[in-house]
Amino acid sequence: MAPAVYDGTTSSLSEASAQALLQSFSMIIVSEIGDKTFLIAAILAMRHPRLIVFAGAFGSLVVMSMLSAAMGHLLPTLIPRRWTQVAASILFLVFGTKMLLEARAMKAGNEKIQEEMKEAQEEIEDDEAEHEGADDVPLEEMEAGHSPTVQKTTSKSKPKTSFRDGARNFCSLLLGPVFVQAFILTFLGEWGDRSQIATIALGAAHNVYLVTIGTVVGHGCCTALAVIGGRYVSTKISVKHVTLGGAILFLIFGIVYLYEAYMMGADMEMSIPT
């Protein structure tokens, strides 16, 4: 993949735009398929209407993509662009090396994705247990005599509703509890994830709008695949091969950005009058 640096010509601009879109899209695909947020959407889609789950999860990822790309866009205003390219290169090389080691340590089976599936299931159950009321006690438990304890509504024992819970209840009233659950679980699962940090790096190296479009389209494809048949797909794909492909892609990104930073330094030296 040859680096594309905009030098003022139309062909160079088109090449740089295509590179930004392709890198953003491919980075999301190799990072998100089989990821925890992918499995969260798949599990929720088996319990609730798929369209609502897709809207909540995809809406969360759109917001995350815009925030991450904007954060990356601000970096060149604080740090010289050459050094942002170097930082992006180091970041992708580290991620690529880490993914390569993870792929080598994985077995041929899908034990890794089973662990991710279990974690996603636990997060959904914890979220539902935290926000369900006493009326949601299963009928079997009621018949067995395990009725919920009725608390006295005194001034000391009355629970206080936090601002976060109040905001969630208000959004649930407007948008529906399933939409809000998919949005929040996806946002929390994606925050600080490898794909978010990589989006920040791409936003610093390329046009912020193109990076946003590429990541949004990538997230849209992954989320649609998750809600349509994510659980089936997760049992058929090889996480080892996906991780290995992602490692190679990230290493290529790192080499490309390192070369671009080197070329920027060479151009700066040539432009300095002797």
TORTIMAR-860106 format. One record per residue (C-alpha): z negated, y, x negated; residue number from 1; residue in three letters. Coordinates in steps of 0.1 Angstrom, whole numbers, plus 5000, padded with zeros to 4 digits. Each point is the difference from the previous one (the first is absolute). Example, Ala and Ser with C-alpha at 12.3 -4.5 7.8 and 13.67 -1.06 7.14 Angstrom:
<sites>
<site c3="4922" c2="4955" c1="4877" nr="1" rest="ALA"/>
<site c3="5007" c2="5034" c1="4986" nr="2" rest="SER"/>
</sites>
This chain:
<sites>
<site c3="5000" c2="5000" c1="5000" nr="1" rest="MET"/>
<site c3="5012" c2="5031" c1="4982" nr="2" rest="ALA"/>
<site c3="4978" c2="5031" c1="5004" nr="3" rest="PRO"/>
<site c3="5014" c2="5027" c1="5022" nr="4" rest="ALA"/>
<site c3="4991" c2="5035" c1="4990" nr="5" rest="VAL"/>
<site c3="5014" c2="5030" c1="5019" nr="6" rest="TYR"/>
<site c3="5020" c2="5022" c1="4978" nr="7" rest="ASP"/>
<site c3="5015" c2="5023" c1="5026" nr="8" rest="GLY"/>
<site c3="5031" c2="4979" c1="5010" nr="9" rest="THR"/>
<site c3="5006" c2="4985" c1="5034" nr="10" rest="THR"/>
<site c3="5005" c2="4965" c1="4986" nr="11" rest="SER"/>
<site c3="4967" c2="5002" c1="4981" nr="12" rest="SER"/>
<site c3="4982" c2="5013" c1="5030" nr="13" rest="LEU"/>
<site c3="5013" c2="4971" c1="5021" nr="14" rest="SER"/>
<site c3="4990" c2="4975" c1="4974" nr="15" rest="GLU"/>
<site c3="4965" c2="5014" c1="4997" nr="16" rest="ALA"/>
<site c3="4996" c2="5000" c1="5038" nr="17" rest="SER"/>
<site c3="5012" c2="4964" c1="5002" nr="18" rest="ALA"/>
<site c3="4976" c2="4990" c1="4973" nr="19" rest="GLN"/>
<site c3="4970" c2="5017" c1="5017" nr="20" rest="ALA"/>
<site c3="5008" c2="4983" c1="5033" nr="21" rest="LEU"/>
<site c3="5006" c2="4966" c1="4984" nr="22" rest="LEU"/>
<site c3="4970" c2="5000" c1="4978" nr="23" rest="GLN"/>
<site c3="4977" c2="5011" c1="5029" nr="24" rest="SER"/>
<site c3="5014" c2="4975" c1="5024" nr="25" rest="PHE"/>
<site c3="4999" c2="4970" c1="4976" nr="26" rest="SER"/>
<site c3="4965" c2="5009" c1="4987" nr="27" rest="MET"/>
<site c3="4986" c2="4998" c1="5036" nr="28" rest="ILE"/>
<site c3="5018" c2="4968" c1="5008" nr="29" rest="ILE"/>
<site c3="4987" c2="4981" c1="4969" nr="30" rest="VAL"/>
<site c3="4965" c2="5015" c1="5004" nr="31" rest="SER"/>
<site c3="4994" c2="4996" c1="5038" nr="32" rest="GLU"/>
<site c3="5015" c2="4967" c1="5010" nr="33" rest="ILE"/>
<site c3="4970" c2="4976" c1="5002" nr="34" rest="GLY"/>
<site c3="4976" c2="5028" c1="4993" nr="35" rest="ASP"/>
<site c3="4967" c2="5004" c1="5020" nr="36" rest="LYS"/>
<site c3="5014" c2="5028" c1="5022" nr="37" rest="THR"/>
<site c3="5031" c2="4978" c1="5007" nr="38" rest="PHE"/>
<site c3="4977" c2="4972" c1="5011" nr="39" rest="LEU"/>
<site c3="4978" c2="5024" c1="5021" nr="40" rest="ILE"/>
<site c3="5030" c2="5011" c1="5020" nr="41" rest="ALA"/>
<site c3="5011" c2="4963" c1="5004" nr="42" rest="ALA"/>
<site c3="4966" c2="4989" c1="5013" nr="43" rest="ILE"/>
<site c3="4997" c2="5030" c1="5024" nr="44" rest="LEU"/>
<site c3="5035" c2="4993" c1="5013" nr="45" rest="ALA"/>
<site c3="4989" c2="4965" c1="5010" nr="46" rest="MET"/>
<site c3="4972" c2="5014" c1="5021" nr="47" rest="ARG"/>
<site c3="5014" c2="5032" c1="5014" nr="48" rest="HIS"/>
<site c3="5035" c2="5015" c1="5010" nr="49" rest="PRO"/>
<site c3="5022" c2="5000" c1="4970" nr="50" rest="ARG"/>
<site c3="5015" c2="5035" c1="5007" nr="51" rest="LEU"/>
<site c3="4965" c2="5016" c1="5001" nr="52" rest="ILE"/>
<site c3="4989" c2="4983" c1="4968" nr="53" rest="VAL"/>
<site c3="5032" c2="5010" c1="4983" nr="54" rest="PHE"/>
<site c3="4996" c2="5036" c1="5011" nr="55" rest="ALA"/>
<site c3="4964" c2="5002" c1="4988" nr="56" rest="GLY"/>
<site c3="5006" c2="4983" c1="4966" nr="57" rest="ALA"/>
<site c3="5033" c2="5017" c1="4993" nr="58" rest="PHE"/>
<site c3="4986" c2="5034" c1="5010" nr="59" rest="GLY"/>
<site c3="4972" c2="4995" c1="4976" nr="60" rest="SER"/>
<site c3="5024" c2="4991" c1="4972" nr="61" rest="LEU"/>
<site c3="5022" c2="5030" c1="5007" nr="62" rest="VAL"/>
<site c3="4970" c2="5023" c1="4997" nr="63" rest="VAL"/>
<site c3="4989" c2="4982" c1="4968" nr="64" rest="MET"/>
<site c3="5036" c2="5003" c1="4985" nr="65" rest="SER"/>
<site c3="5001" c2="5037" c1="5007" nr="66" rest="MET"/>
<site c3="4966" c2="5007" c1="4985" nr="67" rest="LEU"/>
<site c3="5007" c2="4979" c1="4969" nr="68" rest="SER"/>
<site c3="5034" c2="5015" c1="4993" nr="69" rest="ALA"/>
<site c3="4986" c2="5035" c1="5005" nr="70" rest="ALA"/>
<site c3="4972" c2="4993" c1="4975" nr="71" rest="MET"/>
<site c3="5026" c2="4988" c1="4975" nr="72" rest="GLY"/>
<site c3="5021" c2="5031" c1="5007" nr="73" rest="HIS"/>
<site c3="4971" c2="5022" c1="4990" nr="74" rest="LEU"/>
<site c3="4995" c2="4984" c1="4967" nr="75" rest="LEU"/>
<site c3="5030" c2="5017" c1="4982" nr="76" rest="PRO"/>
<site c3="4985" c2="5033" c1="5010" nr="77" rest="THR"/>
<site c3="4968" c2="4992" c1="4981" nr="78" rest="LEU"/>
<site c3="5015" c2="4979" c1="4971" nr="79" rest="ILE"/>
<site c3="5034" c2="5004" c1="4982" nr="80" rest="PRO"/>
<site c3="5026" c2="4978" c1="5016" nr="81" rest="ARG"/>
<site c3="5006" c2="4981" c1="4967" nr="82" rest="ARG"/>
<site c3="4963" c2="4989" c1="5000" nr="83" rest="TRP"/>
<site c3="5002" c2="4990" c1="5037" nr="84" rest="THR"/>
<site c3="5029" c2="4977" c1="4991" nr="85" rest="GLN"/>
<site c3="4979" c2="4985" c1="4972" nr="86" rest="VAL"/>
<site c3="4971" c2="4995" c1="5023" nr="87" rest="ALA"/>
<site c3="5022" c2="4984" c1="5026" nr="88" rest="ALA"/>
<site c3="5014" c2="4977" c1="4973" nr="89" rest="SER"/>
<site c3="4966" c2="4989" c1="4988" nr="90" rest="ILE"/>
<site c3="4989" c2="4994" c1="5036" nr="91" rest="LEU"/>
<site c3="5030" c2="4978" c1="5008" nr="92" rest="PHE"/>
<site c3="4997" c2="4981" c1="4967" nr="93" rest="LEU"/>
<site c3="4963" c2="4994" c1="5007" nr="94" rest="VAL"/>
<site c3="5007" c2="4988" c1="5036" nr="95" rest="PHE"/>
<site c3="5029" c2="4979" c1="4988" nr="96" rest="GLY"/>
<site c3="4980" c2="4983" c1="4973" nr="97" rest="THR"/>
<site c3="4971" c2="4994" c1="5024" nr="98" rest="LYS"/>
<site c3="5023" c2="4985" c1="5026" nr="99" rest="MET"/>
<site c3="5017" c2="4978" c1="4974" nr="100" rest="LEU"/>
<site c3="4966" c2="4986" c1="4989" nr="101" rest="LEU"/>
<site c3="4991" c2="4995" c1="5037" nr="102" rest="GLU"/>
<site c3="5032" c2="4981" c1="5006" nr="103" rest="ALA"/>
<site c3="4995" c2="4978" c1="4970" nr="104" rest="ARG"/>
<site c3="4965" c2="4991" c1="5012" nr="105" rest="ALA"/>
<site c3="5011" c2="4991" c1="5035" nr="106" rest="MET"/>
<site c3="5008" c2="4965" c1="5009" nr="107" rest="LYS"/>
<site c3="5032" c2="4989" c1="5018" nr="108" rest="ALA"/>
<site c3="4982" c2="4999" c1="5034" nr="109" rest="GLY"/>
<site c3="4989" c2="5029" c1="5022" nr="110" rest="ASN"/>
<site c3="4962" c2="5000" c1="4992" nr="111" rest="GLU"/>
<site c3="5002" c2="5038" c1="4993" nr="112" rest="LYS"/>
<site c3="5015" c2="5009" c1="5033" nr="113" rest="ILE"/>
<site c3="4975" c2="4977" c1="5018" nr="114" rest="GLN"/>
<site c3="4972" c2="5021" c1="4984" nr="115" rest="GLU"/>
<site c3="5017" c2="5032" c1="5011" nr="116" rest="GLU"/>
<site c3="5003" c2="4986" c1="5035" nr="117" rest="MET"/>
<site c3="4963" c2="4991" c1="5001" nr="118" rest="LYS"/>
<site c3="4990" c2="5035" c1="4988" nr="119" rest="GLU"/>
<site c3="5023" c2="5017" c1="5025" nr="120" rest="ALA"/>
<site c3="4986" c2="4978" c1="5028" nr="121" rest="GLN"/>
<site c3="4964" c2="5009" c1="4990" nr="122" rest="GLU"/>
<site c3="5008" c2="5037" c1="4999" nr="123" rest="GLU"/>
<site c3="5014" c2="4998" c1="5035" nr="124" rest="ILE"/>
<site c3="4971" c2="4980" c1="5013" nr="125" rest="GLU"/>
<site c3="4975" c2="5024" c1="4984" nr="126" rest="ASP"/>
<site c3="5018" c2="5030" c1="5015" nr="127" rest="ASP"/>
<site c3="5000" c2="4984" c1="5035" nr="128" rest="GLU"/>
<site c3="4964" c2="4990" c1="4997" nr="129" rest="ALA"/>
<site c3="4990" c2="5035" c1="4990" nr="130" rest="GLU"/>
<site c3="5017" c2="5017" c1="5029" nr="131" rest="HIS"/>
<site c3="4997" c2="4975" c1="5028" nr="132" rest="GLU"/>
<site c3="4973" c2="5006" c1="5026" nr="133" rest="GLY"/>
<site c3="4974" c2="4977" c1="5015" nr="134" rest="ALA"/>
<site c3="5024" c2="4992" c1="5028" nr="135" rest="ASP"/>
<site c3="5022" c2="4982" c1="4976" nr="136" rest="ASP"/>
<site c3="4976" c2="4971" c1="4995" nr="137" rest="VAL"/>
<site c3="5019" c2="4968" c1="5006" nr="138" rest="PRO"/>
<site c3="4994" c2="4981" c1="5033" nr="139" rest="LEU"/>
<site c3="4989" c2="4969" c1="4981" nr="140" rest="GLU"/>
<site c3="4972" c2="5019" c1="4983" nr="141" rest="GLU"/>
<site c3="4989" c2="5015" c1="5033" nr="142" rest="MET"/>
<site c3="4999" c2="4965" c1="5017" nr="143" rest="GLU"/>
<site c3="4980" c2="4986" c1="4970" nr="144" rest="ALA"/>
<site c3="4973" c2="5027" c1="5005" nr="145" rest="GLY"/>
<site c3="5009" c2="5022" c1="4971" nr="146" rest="HIS"/>
<site c3="5002" c2="5031" c1="5020" nr="147" rest="SER"/>
<site c3="5001" c2="5033" c1="4981" nr="148" rest="PRO"/>
<site c3="4967" c2="5018" c1="4996" nr="149" rest="THR"/>
<site c3="4996" c2="5030" c1="5021" nr="150" rest="VAL"/>
<site c3="4986" c2="5029" c1="4981" nr="151" rest="GLN"/>
<site c3="4979" c2="5027" c1="5016" nr="152" rest="LYS"/>
<site c3="5018" c2="5033" c1="5000" nr="153" rest="THR"/>
<site c3="4972" c2="5021" c1="4986" nr="154" rest="THR"/>
<site c3="5004" c2="5030" c1="4979" nr="155" rest="SER"/>
<site c3="4990" c2="4981" c1="4969" nr="156" rest="LYS"/>
<site c3="5021" c2="4968" c1="5005" nr="157" rest="SER"/>
<site c3="5031" c2="5016" c1="5014" nr="158" rest="LYS"/>
<site c3="5027" c2="4996" c1="4973" nr="159" rest="PRO"/>
<site c3="5018" c2="5030" c1="4988" nr="160" rest="LYS"/>
<site c3="5038" c2="5001" c1="5001" nr="161" rest="THR"/>
<site c3="5014" c2="5012" c1="4967" nr="162" rest="SER"/>
<site c3="5029" c2="5024" c1="4998" nr="163" rest="PHE"/>
<site c3="5023" c2="4972" c1="4987" nr="164" rest="ARG"/>
<site c3="4991" c2="4978" c1="5030" nr="165" rest="ASP"/>
<site c3="5005" c2="5029" c1="5024" nr="166" rest="GLY"/>
<site c3="5034" c2="5008" c1="4985" nr="167" rest="ALA"/>
<site c3="5010" c2="4964" c1="5002" nr="168" rest="ARG"/>
<site c3="4989" c2="4997" c1="5036" nr="169" rest="ASN"/>
<site c3="5019" c2="5032" c1="5009" nr="170" rest="PHE"/>
<site c3="5032" c2="4987" c1="4983" nr="171" rest="CYS"/>
<site c3="4996" c2="4967" c1="5017" nr="172" rest="SER"/>
<site c3="4998" c2="5017" c1="5033" nr="173" rest="LEU"/>
<site c3="5033" c2="5019" c1="4993" nr="174" rest="LEU"/>
<site c3="5020" c2="4974" c1="4980" nr="175" rest="LEU"/>
<site c3="4983" c2="4967" c1="5009" nr="176" rest="GLY"/>
<site c3="4975" c2="4979" c1="4981" nr="177" rest="PRO"/>
<site c3="5027" c2="4976" c1="4986" nr="178" rest="VAL"/>
<site c3="5020" c2="5029" c1="4985" nr="179" rest="PHE"/>
<site c3="4969" c2="5016" c1="4984" nr="180" rest="VAL"/>
<site c3="4988" c2="4967" c1="4986" nr="181" rest="GLN"/>
<site c3="5034" c2="4992" c1="4984" nr="182" rest="ALA"/>
<site c3="5002" c2="5036" c1="4987" nr="183" rest="PHE"/>
<site c3="4965" c2="5000" c1="4985" nr="184" rest="ILE"/>
<site c3="5000" c2="4965" c1="4985" nr="185" rest="LEU"/>
<site c3="5034" c2="5006" c1="4984" nr="186" rest="THR"/>
<site c3="4990" c2="5034" c1="4986" nr="187" rest="PHE"/>
<site c3="4968" c2="4987" c1="4985" nr="188" rest="LEU"/>
<site c3="5018" c2="4970" c1="4986" nr="189" rest="GLY"/>
<site c3="5027" c2="5021" c1="4984" nr="190" rest="GLU"/>
<site c3="4978" c2="5027" c1="4985" nr="191" rest="TRP"/>
<site c3="4997" c2="4995" c1="4963" nr="192" rest="GLY"/>
<site c3="5025" c2="4971" c1="5001" nr="193" rest="ASP"/>
<site c3="5026" c2="4994" c1="4973" nr="194" rest="ARG"/>
<site c3="5028" c2="5012" c1="5022" nr="195" rest="SER"/>
<site c3="4982" c2="5033" c1="5007" nr="196" rest="GLN"/>
<site c3="4995" c2="5008" c1="4964" nr="197" rest="ILE"/>
<site c3="5036" c2="4990" c1="4992" nr="198" rest="ALA"/>
<site c3="5012" c2="5023" c1="5028" nr="199" rest="THR"/>
<site c3="4981" c2="5029" c1="4983" nr="200" rest="ILE"/>
<site c3="5017" c2="4992" c1="4967" nr="201" rest="ALA"/>
<site c3="5034" c2="4999" c1="5017" nr="202" rest="LEU"/>
<site c3="4993" c2="5033" c1="5017" nr="203" rest="GLY"/>
<site c3="4992" c2="5016" c1="4967" nr="204" rest="ALA"/>
<site c3="5033" c2="4987" c1="4984" nr="205" rest="ALA"/>
<site c3="5024" c2="5005" c1="5029" nr="206" rest="HIS"/>
<site c3="5008" c2="5022" c1="5030" nr="207" rest="ASN"/>
<site c3="4970" c2="4997" c1="5023" nr="208" rest="VAL"/>
<site c3="5021" c2="4998" c1="5032" nr="209" rest="TYR"/>
<site c3="5021" c2="4971" c1="4986" nr="210" rest="LEU"/>
<site c3="4969" c2="4981" c1="4989" nr="211" rest="VAL"/>
<site c3="4985" c2="5005" c1="5034" nr="212" rest="THR"/>
<site c3="5031" c2="4988" c1="5018" nr="213" rest="ILE"/>
<site c3="5003" c2="4969" c1="4977" nr="214" rest="GLY"/>
<site c3="4964" c2="4990" c1="5004" nr="215" rest="THR"/>
<site c3="5000" c2="5006" c1="5038" nr="216" rest="VAL"/>
<site c3="5031" c2="4978" c1="5004" nr="217" rest="VAL"/>
<site c3="4984" c2="4973" c1="4978" nr="218" rest="GLY"/>
<site c3="4968" c2="5001" c1="5020" nr="219" rest="HIS"/>
<site c3="5019" c2="4999" c1="5032" nr="220" rest="GLY"/>
<site c3="5019" c2="4969" c1="4990" nr="221" rest="CYS"/>
<site c3="4968" c2="4982" c1="4987" nr="222" rest="CYS"/>
<site c3="4980" c2="5010" c1="5031" nr="223" rest="THR"/>
<site c3="5028" c2="4989" c1="5024" nr="224" rest="ALA"/>
<site c3="5002" c2="4966" c1="4982" nr="225" rest="LEU"/>
<site c3="4962" c2="4997" c1="5002" nr="226" rest="ALA"/>
<site c3="4997" c2="5006" c1="5037" nr="227" rest="VAL"/>
<site c3="5030" c2="4978" c1="5009" nr="228" rest="ILE"/>
<site c3="4992" c2="4970" c1="4979" nr="229" rest="GLY"/>
<site c3="4976" c2="5009" c1="4972" nr="230" rest="GLY"/>
<site c3="4978" c2="4969" c1="5002" nr="231" rest="ARG"/>
<site c3="5030" c2="4977" c1="4999" nr="232" rest="TYR"/>
<site c3="5016" c2="5020" c1="4972" nr="233" rest="VAL"/>
<site c3="4967" c2="5000" c1="4980" nr="234" rest="SER"/>
<site c3="5000" c2="4961" c1="5000" nr="235" rest="THR"/>
<site c3="5036" c2="4998" c1="4989" nr="236" rest="LYS"/>
<site c3="5003" c2="5026" c1="4972" nr="237" rest="ILE"/>
<site c3="4988" c2="4992" c1="4965" nr="238" rest="SER"/>
<site c3="4975" c2="5027" c1="4990" nr="239" rest="VAL"/>
<site c3="5004" c2="4989" c1="4964" nr="240" rest="LYS"/>
<site c3="5037" c2="5008" c1="5000" nr="241" rest="HIS"/>
<site c3="4995" c2="5033" c1="5019" nr="242" rest="VAL"/>
<site c3="4973" c2="5011" c1="4976" nr="243" rest="THR"/>
<site c3="5022" c2="4990" c1="4970" nr="244" rest="LEU"/>
<site c3="5029" c2="5020" c1="5015" nr="245" rest="GLY"/>
<site c3="4978" c2="5030" c1="5005" nr="246" rest="GLY"/>
<site c3="4987" c2="4998" c1="4965" nr="247" rest="ALA"/>
<site c3="5036" c2="5000" c1="4986" nr="248" rest="ILE"/>
<site c3="5009" c2="5029" c1="5022" nr="249" rest="LEU"/>
<site c3="4969" c2="5021" c1="4990" nr="250" rest="PHE"/>
<site c3="5007" c2="4993" c1="4963" nr="251" rest="LEU"/>
<site c3="5036" c2="5012" c1="5004" nr="252" rest="ILE"/>
<site c3="4987" c2="5032" c1="5017" nr="253" rest="PHE"/>
<site c3="4976" c2="5005" c1="4971" nr="254" rest="GLY"/>
<site c3="5027" c2="4997" c1="4974" nr="255" rest="ILE"/>
<site c3="5024" c2="5023" c1="5019" nr="256" rest="VAL"/>
<site c3="4973" c2="5027" c1="5003" nr="257" rest="TYR"/>
<site c3="4991" c2="4997" c1="4964" nr="258" rest="LEU"/>
<site c3="5036" c2="5004" c1="4990" nr="259" rest="TYR"/>
<site c3="5004" c2="5030" c1="5023" nr="260" rest="GLU"/>
<site c3="4969" c2="5016" c1="4984" nr="261" rest="ALA"/>
<site c3="5015" c2="4994" c1="4965" nr="262" rest="TYR"/>
<site c3="5033" c2="5016" c1="5011" nr="263" rest="MET"/>
<site c3="4981" c2="5030" c1="5014" nr="264" rest="MET"/>
<site c3="4982" c2="5005" c1="4967" nr="265" rest="GLY"/>
<site c3="5033" c2="4997" c1="4980" nr="266" rest="ALA"/>
<site c3="5017" c2="5025" c1="5023" nr="267" rest="ASP"/>
<site c3="4971" c2="5024" c1="4995" nr="268" rest="MET"/>
<site c3="5002" c2="4997" c1="4962" nr="269" rest="GLU"/>
<site c3="5037" c2="5007" c1="5001" nr="270" rest="MET"/>
<site c3="4996" c2="5031" c1="5022" nr="271" rest="SER"/>
<site c3="4975" c2="5015" c1="4976" nr="272" rest="ILE"/>
<site c3="5018" c2="5025" c1="4977" nr="273" rest="PRO"/>
<site c3="4997" c2="4993" c1="4963" nr="274" rest="THR"/>
</sites>
